[in-house]
Amino acid sequence: MSDFATSLATDALAAAQGWLLRLKAERRMANRTLEAYARDFGQFAQFMARHLGELPDNRALAALSAADIRAFLARRRTEGAGSRTLARQLSSLRSFYAHAERAGLFRNPALSAIRSPRLPHHVPKPLTPEKAARLVAADALVTEESLPWVLARDQAVLTLLYACGLRISEALALTPRQSGDEVLTVTGKGNKTRLVPQLPVARAAIAQYLALCPFALEADAPMFRGVKGGPLNARAIQARIARLRGALGLPETATPHALRHSFATHLLANGADLRVIQELLGHASLSTTQVYTDVNRAQLLMQYRKAYPRA
């Protein structure tokens, strides 16, 4: 709180203190989070004191324009703040101004005109084909007590993630009726449907699971079931992969989503067209697919030499 104690007029200081107290009492924020919010707002208050030539009071804070706020963000950028830091600081300001409006102190519509910085889109590292195959096999944890149908179930789900590039939610929503088709009709984000070829290895894994599953499965109900017969929860697959990572010595980046990423990356490495991969993944934008399929330099050079043999 000392970051802004000397940078605000009395009424604005009281507003800031009330804001932090509310965050602690009502939202039960951790001390470190509160400290980050106080630090962010302190930097803002110090900048505005210099920018305005006087300690800002509630009236001055209410009168700030979008240009004033952008000037603060620009200064933080020149001081080395990255996009994530700026996004957090903007979130802190929005929280403070929302509190001031709820408390009937003042409001400032300028913040609504400020867009948060675009954050880099991070995707999990792809597995090598060999590591992906070992993970999908799912047999590293087999013991005498293992239920064969559970092993077959987990292998079928993991196969769908890697061989068909499905999201885990998409795989768990599949029904017995859908599984019988050579081309899966998958409902993804935004309730959008797409067609995904079902490779023989995926069909075989599903058939093995259906043959062993001890529960009666309705044709149009989710086919993957938990041990008590209800729809399988994604956490069970996530836990299975976590155990397999330890058994196989795989990195922490080996997750259900990493199998989907590996599907896309391996297709691209073997010459698949980016537009085709976009359709298979169900991405609305090609730019998302370009980020998702992180091609390394060796693969780019290989493709270049195929196109220009004399290079």
N, C-alpha and C positions, 0 to 999 in steps of 0.2 A: 504494500500500500504506500510505502515511502516513495515509490517511483513517481506517484502523482500528487503526493501530499503538498508539495511546494509548487505545483504547476497548475493548480486550479483555484478559481475563486471559491469562496466559502460555500455557496449554494451548490456549485457543481461538485465540490469535494464531498458534500453530504450525499448527493445523488450517487456518486461512484461508490461510496462506502455502503450505502443502502443496497446497491446492486450486488456487491460481493457478499454481503450478509444474506441476501435472498438466495443467491446461488448455493451458499453453504447450507442454509436452513431448509429450503424447499427442494432443491435439486440434489442435495447431498453430494456435491462435487468433492472429489479428493483434494487434499491440500495442494498437491503438485499442480493440478489443473487450475485451481484458484490462483496460485502463484503465477501461472502462465498468463491467465486472463488479466491479472493486475499488472503484470509486466507489459503486456501488449497495450493496455489502456494507458499505462504510464508513458510509454514512448509516444503514443498519440497525443497525450496532454502536453508533453514537453515540446513536441513539434508545433502544436497549435499555439502555445504561448509565444514561441518565437515567430511563427507565421503571422499571428494577429498583432503582435507587439504588446500584448497584455495577457494577464491570466484570464483564460476563458471562463465565463460564468454560464449559467443555464441558457440565458438569452443568446449568447454567442454560439453555444453548441447547437442550439436550435436553428440558427441562421446559417450554419456552414453549408456551402454549396458542394455539388459533386466535384467541382474542380478543386476545392480545398481538400477534400478527402483523397482525391487522386494524387494531389501534390504530396500528401503524407506517404502514400503507398510508393510513389516514385522515389522519394527520398530513402525509404527503407530498401528499395531495390538497389539504389546506388551504394547503400551501405553493405550490400552483400546478401540481403534476405532473399531466399528462394521462393518459388511459387507456393510451396506448402506453408511456409511461415506467413506469407502475405495472406493466404486464404484463411489461416487461423486468426490472424489479427483482424481481418474483416469480419470474421464470425464473432470475435469478441466485441467489436464495435456494434454490430447488429444486436447482440445480446444486451449491451448497455442501453442502447436507444430504445429497444423494446421495453426494458424495465422502466425507463423514464416515461414512456407513453402510458404504460399500465398504471404507473403511480400518479398520473395526472400532472407531471412536471412540465414536459414539453414533448414535441415530436419533431422529427426531421425526415421528410420524404426523400432527401437527396440520396440516402443509402440505397434506395431501391433502384437507382440508376447505375450503381456500381456493380459490375460483374466480377465474380471471383476469378482469379487466375486459373487458366487451364492446368490441371495437374497431369503429370505423365501417367500414361496407362501402363500399369505393370501386370505382366502375365507370368505364370510360373515357368521355370525353365523346362524345356522338353527333356524327356528321358531318351537315352539311346535306344534303338530298336531292341537290342539285347536286354537292357534293363526293363523296358516296357513289357517284353515277352515274359520275363521272370515274374514281374508283378502280376500280370494277368493270369498266369498259371495258378496263382493263389493256393499252391499246395505246400508252401514252406511251413505251415503251421499244422499240418495233418498229424493227428495222434489217434490212438485207439478209441478215444472218446469222441472224436469228430463225427458230426452227423453228416453223412454223405450228401443229403439234400441241401444242407446249408453250404457246404463246400461248392456244390454245383451251382447254387444260387449266386454266391459271391463271384464265382468265375464267370457266370453269364453276364452279370452286371458290369464287371470290369472289362469284359470283352466288348460289350456295347460301347463303353466309353472310349476304348482305344481303336476298335475296328470300325466303328461307325461315327466317332466324334461326337457322341451325345453328351449333353450336360447330365449330371447325376439326377437332377429332377426329371429330366425327359426320360431317362432310362427307367426310373422307378414308376413312371406314369404309364408305361406300356402295358397293354392288355394281351391276353392269349390270342384274341382275334387278330390283333395287329401283328403279332409275332409270326404268324403263318405266311405272311407276304414276303416276296423277295425284295420289295421296296417298302421301307417303313414310312408311314405318314406320321411325322413327329410334330407335336405342338410345342413351340418354344416360347421365348419371351414375347410379350405383347400379344399372346394368344395367336401368333402367326404359325401357320403350318408350312412344312417343307417336306420334300421327298429325299430319303436317304437310302441308298442301296444297302441291303443286308448281306454281308459277305457270308459264304458257307460256314466259316468258322464261328460266326455269331449265331447262325441258325442252329448249328450243331450244339453249341453251348446251351442255348435256350431249350432245345429239345431234351437235352440231358436233364436239365433242371425240372422241366415239366413232368418228365417221366418219374422223377424221384420225389417231387413235392407231395407231402402227405395231406394237403388240404384240398378241398373241392374249390376249383377256381371258376368264377363266372367269366363268360367270354369277354365281357366289356368292363371288367373290374381290374384294377392293378394286379398283375400276375406275381410280382415279387412280394413274398410274405415274410414277416418276422416269425420267430420261433413260437409265438402264441397264436399265429394265424392272421394277425392284422397286417395292413399294408406296411411294407418294409420302410423303415426310417433311414434317411441319408446318413444319420450319425453311425449306424451300424456298419455301413460301408467305409466311412471315414475311419472308424476305429479299427476295422479289419486292415486297411491299408497302413495305418500307423504301426500295427503289430508286424505286418509284412516288411515294412521298412527296416525294423530292427532285426528281423530274422535274415533278411537278404543283404543287409549292409547298404541300403539305399539312402540317398540324402533326404533331408527334411522336405525338399521341394517335390518329392514324389507324393503327389496328392491326387484325388479323383480328377480335379481339373487339369492336372499336368498330363494325364492320359489323353484328354481331349486336345490339349495343345500339342502333344506329341503326334497325334493323328494328323493334324494340319501341317506340322513342320515336316514330317516324313513324306507326306504327299508332295509338298512343294520341293523337297530335296530330290525327289524322283521325277520331277518335271511336270507335275500337275499344274494346270492353269489356275492363276489366282482367283479368277472369277468363279471357277468351278468350286474351289475350296470355300469361297464366300457363300455359295449356295448350300454346300453341305453343312457348313457350320451354322447357317441361319443368321448371318450378320446382315444388318440393314445397310451398312456402309462398307465400301471396299477399304476405306482407311482403317477400319477396325481390324480387318483381316490382315492388312499389311503390318500392323503393329503386332498382331497375334502370332504371325509366322515370322519369327526372327531368324532370317537366313544368315548363316555365317559366311565369312569371306571365301572360304574354300568352296562352298556350294555356288556362290556367285561366280567365282572364277571358272568353275566347271561348266556352268551354263554359258558363260561368255565364250569359252573355247569351243563349245558345241556349235555356237552360232558363227564364230569366226575362227575356223580351223587353223588359219595361218598365224594367229596371234601367239 
